[in-house]
Amino acid sequence: MDLICKDKDEAEVWFIGLKALISRGRQRKWRTESRSDGIPSEANSPRTYTQRSSPLNSPFGSGDSLQKDGGDQLRLHSPYESPPKNGLDKAFSDVILYAVPPKGFFPSDSASGSVHSLSSGGSDSVHGPMKGMGMDAFRVSSSSAVSSSSQGSGHDDGDALGDVFIWGEGIGDGVLGGGPHRVGNCFGAKMDSLLPKALDSAVVLDVQNMACGGCHAALVTKQGEIFSWGEESGGRLGHGVESDVLLPKLVDALSHTNIELVACGEYHTCAVTLSGDLYTWGDGHFGILGHGNEVSHWVPKRVNGPLEGIHVSSISCGPWHTAVVTSAGQLFTFGDGTFGVLGHGDRRSVLKPREVESLKGLRTVRAACGVWHTAAVVEVMVGNSSSSNCSSGKLFTWGDGDKGRLGHGDKQTKLVPTCVAALVEPNFCRVACGHSLTIALTTSGHVYTMGSPVYGQLGNPQADGKLPARVEGKLKSFVEEIACGAYHVAVLTSRTEVYTWGKGANGRLGHGDTDDRNCPSLVEALKDKQVKSIACGTNFTAAICLHKWVSGVDQSMCSGCRLPFNFKRKRHNCYNCGLLFCNSCSSKKSLKASMAPNPNKPYRVCDNCFGKLKKTIETDASSQSSVSKEEA
């Protein structure tokens, strides 16, 4: 029992359960086929066993399925549910849940493809049969976290946490990296980070998506909360105070709203709720906030007017203008109209969201804002006859045509969206804009660039920028996502690899140096990470990586004291960071652990996380106390 159980109480539970099972029928034993005489056959099917043991049904399971609006919580079928009322029932439930399935329990065909093993003691693979696993590989005690593969094995992203890695300007000792110095104000400190570094935070944030601006950033969690941090200017952080924020901080004004998307400009920030409402805040010059005036807002404010009752599906921010795409395919723009970037046929500024007339009747899929130009992917009907008509995503650009950034083969300014004639064949799905660059992604995973060849930002040494060119080189894999800074590009492939190119100053490319790259280069520091999404700020870059659960196979020593695990020094996962610790280094319990089934109950955490959580709880308590005093 010492080999199986972490403590005396658990050993007693196992002993009672095994004794009860033996007394119920000594003649019954596990068979080598895919059913057991001791348990109903449906409980032994691979599907049922997976539902019981898979991380997908654990408290660390799909965040997408959880209620974001504070309504009825989804009941989680896991080892961490309320225990049975009496010891015998608990024993039976533990034995049924944790018992090793018989040899041959899972057939060698695809039926085993959806099975995840549990820690501690075995890393899981959802492709291929499960071999050589002992009892410990299928056991999860109430003090252990679930192990889940993050090596691209194909399971749903919902069963893993999203961690953020960030690099480039200001990520070293700058405010964005948690340091005290503002960009441009300090020359002695190590301001930049040349390699990806984990974003520091008071708690482990389960990040769903992220956006980067000039010197600030924002992220949205799977729970629908929005956090922002960086250098404050004009209210772009949304915290209502004129002070820099060193670590991701919850935007309190939206704490009771389910946020789904976020976008950052140089001086303002936008967020879209799950119900499709748009909120904006920051510098209000030229009407970039869409509230009908040029007033700056230090806390988020909902955009009404023309967008009232319209569901927003995506948002893009330039330094001085904003583009909004609705779920019905409408494109609205507002802000500074210089060079005709708003697409309304003139150069006038617009203080409220205004639909782009020339695209009415067409479905806009995505839009992107550069500094003085805008681009959009628009569905256009193609085909010679009505019977063969189908839609295809075409690239439209408008605004300042200098440097060839519009892809039309000239430098002419376009006051209305104009289809890029050189790219009528490909079917586009995504687009991004830099300062003098436009980058577009096709449904077949190919990347095209147009604009100035400065710093090698086109990603093709042979491209002169006069016409769009396809990016190739080392970029052999299917590209799933693109992002663009002022003069650099990052792409994410289907193999969860990140490639960057363009201007290398400040380490924004993540290669450990400040050299420019004129063709795609793999970010080696992220090779062992399962990257889910990427984002670019003006001079920095970020990636969301799925959190790798640590199992006994992955780690043989305590993450705290570094002493090896053995029969007496048991493994315990921290409910906040997921790493493995011995009992001495994880003896404390805390509320609000990020991976706890119930954040309002205390769960085991490591000493480091305990300190972080304690500070967070104290900060929350003091802020609530201040609010109460103000209300009184």
N, C-alpha and C positions, 0 to 999 in steps of 0.2 A: 504493500500500500504506500510505502514511502516513495516509491518510484513514480507513483501516479498522483498522489495527493500533495497539496501544498501545506496542509496543516492537519491537526488532530480532528477538528470538526468535520472537515471534508472526508477524512478517512472513515470516520464513524458513519457518515451518510452512505458512503460506498459499501461499507461492510453490511449495513442494514439492508441496502438494496439488493446486493448480491445474495445475501442469505434468503431474502424473500423470494427472489427469482428461483433459487435452487430448490426451496421448499415447495414452490408451486408446481414444479415438474422436473424431477431429476433426469427423466428420460428425454427431455427436450434439449436440443443443442443446436448451435448454429450449423446450418448446412452450407454447402459450397455453391448453391445456386442463388438466384437473386430474390429469395424470400426466406422468411424464418417462421418455424412453427410456433415460436413463442410469442410473436407479435403479428397482428393482422397483416396480410400481404400488401395492402395498399400503403401501410406505413413503412414498408421496406423498399418500395420502388425508388429508383434513383431520384425521381422528381421530388417525392415526399422527403427523402433523406436530405436532399439539397435544401429544401425549404426550411428544414430544421437547423441544419448546420452551416449553411452558407452565410458569408458576411453580408449578402444582399438582404438578409432578413434580420440582421443584427442592429443594435442601436447605432452602429457606425454605418448603416446602410444608406440607401439612396436619399440624399437630402432633397432631391426634387420631389419626392412623394410626401414630404412633411408639410404640415399646414404652416403657411407663412403669416397668416393673419391673426394668429392667437386664438383660433377657434379650437374645435375638438382636436386633440392630438391623435395622431395615427397610432394605433396600438402596435407595438413592435414585438414580433415573435422572436424571442431570443433567450439566451441563458440568463439575461438580466431582468426578466419579468418578475412579477410578484411570485414568491415561492408558494408551493402547495401548503395547505393549512396544517398538515401533520407530517411528521418526520418520514413515515413510510411512503406517503405519496411523493414527497420530495425525493426520496431514494429512487423510486420507480422512474420519476421524470428525469433524474440525472442519468440513470443507467440507460434509458431509452435515447436520451439526447447525445450522450457522450460515448456510448459503447462502440467498440470497433466493429465496423461492418464485416461480415464474413468474407473470406477469400472468394473472389469471383462475384462479389456483391455488385460491383459496377461492371457491365459488359465492356469489352475492349473497343466497341465501336463508338460512334459519336454521342451515345447516351452519357458518356463520362465527360463530355466537353463542357457541361455547364456546372460542374462540381468544383467547389472551392474547399480547400482543407482549412483547418483551424489551428491556431497556435496553442501551446507552444510546441515546437519540435518539427514543424514541416513547412517549407515554403510551398505555395500552391501553384498549380499550373492548370489552366482550364482547357488546355489542349493536350491530349494524350492521356493514356491510362495512368492510374495511381499505383506506384510500385514501392515496395519496401517500406511501407509505413507501419509503425508500431502503434501501440495504444496511445502514446503521448501526442502523436500527430493529430489525433481527432478530439483531444480533450481541451475544453476551455473552462477554466475555473472562473468564479465570479470576480476574481481580482486580476484577470488577464484580459488584454484587448485582443481583438480579432486580427489575424494576419491576412493580408490581401495583396496579391501580386500587383506590382506596378511596372511590369516589364513588357507592356504592350500585349498582354495576353487576350485582350478582346472583351473583357467584362465591362459592364456598365460603369461609367465614370462616377456614378452616384454613390458608390461604396467606398470612395476615397476622398480624403481632404485635399483642398487646393492650396498649395504653398506658393509664395511669390519669391522669385529671384530677380534681382534688379542690378543694373550696372550702368556706368557712364558718368556724366557730369553731376557733381554734387552728391554722389552716392557714398563717397568716402567719409570725410568729416563735414560734409555739407548737410543742410537741414533735411534733405530728402533721404539721406542715409542715416538719420538719427543723430547727426553731429550738430555743433552749435553755430557753424559758420554759413553765411549766405554766399551764394555764387557771386563772384566778382568783388567781394568785400575783403577777402583774406587770401594772401599769397603764400603764407608760410605753412599752412595746414595741407594735409593730403586730401584735397577736395574730392577727387574722382576715384572711382573703382574701375579698374581695368578688366576685372573678371566678375562674373555673376556672383552676388552674395545674397544670402537669405535675408529677406526683409524681417527686421526685428519688430516685435509687437508684444504688447502686454499679455495677450492671449493668442492661442493658435486660431487663426482666422480661416474659415472654410470658404475660400475665395472662388466665386463663380465667374466673374469677369472684372476687367480692370481697364483704366484709361490713364493716360499720361499727358500732362500739359507742358508748359515751359519749365517751371520750377515747382510744380505741385503734381499730385497724383490722387486718384480716388479708386476705390474698389467696392465691389458689391459681393456680399456673402450669399451662400445658398439659402440663408434664413431671410433674405430680403432686406438686410441692413446695409447701409452705405457708410464707408469710412473714408476720410480724406486726411492728407497731411502734406507738409512742404512749406514753402515760403508764402506767407500771407500777403496779398496785394489786392485791394479793392473788394474784398469779401469772397474771393474765389474758393476758399476752403469751406465756407458755409457754416462756420461755428459762431458767428456773430461777434467776434472779438478781433482786434487788430494785432495778432501775435502769431508767430510761426508755430507750427506743430511738428514735433520731431518724429512722432510715431503715429501710425494710423489711429484716428480718433473718430468715434461714432458721431455722425451728423445728427444731433439730437432732434432737430426740427422735423426730421423724416423718420424718427425711430419707430413711429406707429404706422408707417406706410410701407407697403411691400415694393421695394425697388427691384427692378429687373435689369436695367441697362444704365451705363454711365458714360459720359464723354467729357473730355477736357479740352478747352482752348488755351491760349496763352493767358488770358485774363478772366475767363469765366468757366463755369461748369454746368453741365446739364444732366438730368436724371429722368428716366422713364419708369413709371410704376408698372406693376403687373397688369393693371387695368388699362394701361395705355395713356395715362396722363403725363404731361411734361412739366417738370420743375426746372427752373434756371436760377442762378445766382452768380454774383461777381460784379465786375465792371460793366456798367450799363451804357457806355458810350456807343453812339450810332445805332442804338436799339438792338444790340446783339442778344439781349435777354428776352426780347419779344413781348414786353409788357406795354408797348405803346408809348414809351418815353425813354429817356436816357439816364434814368435814375439807377444808381448802383444798389444792389441788394446783398446784405451781409449774411442773410439766411435764405434758404430755398423758398421760392415763391412759384405757385402754379401758374402756368401760361394758359390764359383763357382766350377770349376773342374768337378768331377764326378757327382755332383748334378745339373749341368747346364741343364735346361729344364725339370727337374724332380720336380713333385709337392710333397712337404713335407706335411704330414698329422698330424704327432705328433713328439714330441721331448722329450728326457729325459737327464738330466745331473747328472753325478756323480762328485765326487771331482776332478778326473783326467781323465775321459773319457766321451764321448758323444755318444748317440744312436739316430738314426733318422729313422722313419718309413715313407715310401712314400705312396701315395694314391693307388699305384699299389701293395702294400703289400711287397715291398722290405725293407730289414733292412740294414742300413749302420752304421758302428761304426768307431770311430777314437779317438786318444789320447793315454794315457799310457796303454801298453799291459801287464803289470805285472799280473801274475796268469792267463793269457789267457782271461782276461775280455772282449776283443774285439771279441772273437769267431772265430778268423781266423786260429786256429790250432797251434799258436805259442804264444810267450810272447813278441813279438816285438811291439814297439810303431808305430802308423800310423799317419802321419801328415795331410792326406786328407781323406775325407769320402771314405770308402771301403765297398763294399757289402759283407755280410756274405755268403760265397759260399755254406755252407752246408744247408742253408735255401732257396736256389734258387728253384723255382718251387712251393714253399709253400707261403701262404699269411700270413705275419706277421701283427697282429692286433694292438698290443701295445708292448712297451718295457720299461724297468725300469733299472736304473743304481744304484747299491749300491756303497760301497767304493771299494771293490775288487771282486765284482761279478755282473752279469747281468742276467736279466730274461726277457722272452718275452712270449706273448700269440700268438700262431701260429695256423692257421686253418689247420686241417688235415682231409682228407676224411675218413669217417667211413662207414661201411656197408658191407655186404657179397656179394652183387651182384651189378652190374652196375645200376640196376633199383632203388635200395634202397640207393645208395650212397648219403651222405650229409656231410657237413663240420661241424666240432666241434672244439672249441677252446681248445687247449692243452697247458700245461705249460712247457716251456723249460727253463733250467737254465745252467749257465756255469761260470767259474772263480774259485775263492778260495772256496774249499768245507769245510773248517774248521767250527766248531760249527754247522754243519748240515744245513747251510743256503741254500744249493742247493736242499735239500729235497730228496737226492738219498739214504739215509740210511748209508752213509759213509762220510769220510772227504777228499775224493779224489778231486784233482783239475781237472776240465773239460776244455779243450782247445777249444771245439766246443759246440754249443748248444745241450743239451741232454734232452730228454723228461723225465719228472718226472713220473716214472712208477707207483708210489703209487697213482697217481691222474689221471689215464687214463679215468675214468668214467665221472667225472664232465665236464661241458662245460664252459670254462673260458672266461671272457671278459676284465678283468682289472688286473693289477699287479703293485706292488710297492715294493721297496727295502729299508731296513735300513742298519745299519752297519753290523749286524750279523743276519739279519732277511729278509725273503721274505714273502710277503702277497699277496694272490690272491683272486679275486672275481669271482663267477660263475654267469651265466645268470639267475639262480634261486634265486640270492640274498644271497648266502651263502659265508662265509669267511673262508679261510684256511690259516694257518701260518706254517712256518718251520724255524728252526734256534735255536739260543741260548735261553734258558728260563730265562736268566738274566732279572731282574727288572719286571718279569711277562709279558714281551712283546709279548709272544705267545697268551695271552688272554684266555688261558685254563690251569687252575691249575694242571690238570692231564697230560698235555703234557710234555714230556721229551726232545723234540726237535730232536730226532733221526729220526723221520718220520713226514710228514705233519699231522696236526691235525685241525679239524674244530672248529671254535670259536662259542660258544653257550652262555650259561649263560643268562644274561638279554637281549641279543641281539635277540629278537623275531621277529622284523620287517624285511622286505625286505631291504637289504643293496644295495644302488645305487652307492656309491662312496667310495673309500678307499684312504688313504694317510699315509705316513710313514716318521717319523723323524729318527734320529740316533738310538734311543731306545724307541720310543713311536709310537702309532698308533692312527689314528682318522678315524672314518667311519661315513657316512651320510646315514640315512635310508629314505625310501619312505614317512615316516611321518615327514620329515624335522627335525629329531632329530639327534644330534651329540653324539656319544659315543667315549670315549677315554680309553686307557689303556697303561701300560708300565711304563717307568721311569717318576716319578713325579717331579724331581728336577726342580727348577726355575718356577714351576707352569704351566709347558707346557701342563698338562692335563686339566687345566681350572676348577678345582674343589675347588679352594680357599685354597689349601694346597700344600705341596710338597711331599705328600705320593705316593709311587708306587701303581699301581693297576694291579692285575693279571687276571682280567676279565673285560669285557666292563662295563663302568660306564657312565651314562647319564650326559651330561654337563647341569646342571640345569639352569645356567645363560642364556642359549639360548633357553629355552623351549618355550618362547612366540615369538620367531623369526621364520620367514620362511627362513630357511637356504637353499641356492641354491647350494653351492659348498664349499669344504674344501681344505686346503693345509697345509703341514707340512714343517717347516724348520728343521735344525739340532736339535735345542732345543726350538723351539717355534711353535705355531699353529695359523692358521687363518681360518676364515669362511666368505663367502660372503652371506649376508642376504638381502632378497628383502625388499626394503624400504616400510614401512607401511604408506600409506597416512592417514592423520589425518582428520577426519570428525567431525561435530558438536556433534555427539553422543559420540565420543571417548574423546572429550575435551570440558569442560564447562568454562575454564578460559584461559586468554591470556598466551602464553608461555613466554612472556617477563615480564610484570608487575604483572602477576598472579591475576589480577582483573577479576571477573566473567563477561561473556558476557551477554548482555541484549539488549533491544530495541534500546538503544542509543549507546552502545558499540558493534559494529558489528564485525563479524569474517572476517579475511582476511588471506588467505594462502600465505606464503612466497614462491616465485618462485624459491628459491634456496634450501631450506631445507624441504619445504612442511608443516611445522608446522603452527598452527593457532595463529594469533596475532590480537590485536586490532589495530585501525588506528594509534594511537599514537606511537605504537612500530613497525609499518611497513609503515611509511609514505614516505620512500625514495624509489627511483627507481634506478636500476643499469643495466648496460650491462652485458652480459655473465652469467646471472643467469642459473643454470644448468637445470632447468625445463621450461625455457622460450621457447615459440614457435619459436622465432627468437632471437638468442643470440646477434645479432647486434642492437637490440632495447632495450630500458630500460623497465624493469618490476618491479613491487612491490616486495621488499624484506624486511626482518626484519632488525633491526639495527645491530645485530651481523653479519649477512651475508653481509650487506652493507660494513662493515669494512673489511671483508675478501676479498670481490670482489674488493674493491678499491685498496687494496694492490696488488692483482694479476694483475689488469689492469696497475697499476703504474710500477710493475716489468716488465711486458711484454713491456710496452712503453720504459722503459730504456734499455732493452736488444735489442730491435729493433733499438733504437737510436745508441747504441754501434756498432751494425752490420753495420749500414749505414755509420758511421764514418770510420770503418775499410775498407769498400768497396771504400769509397771516397779517 
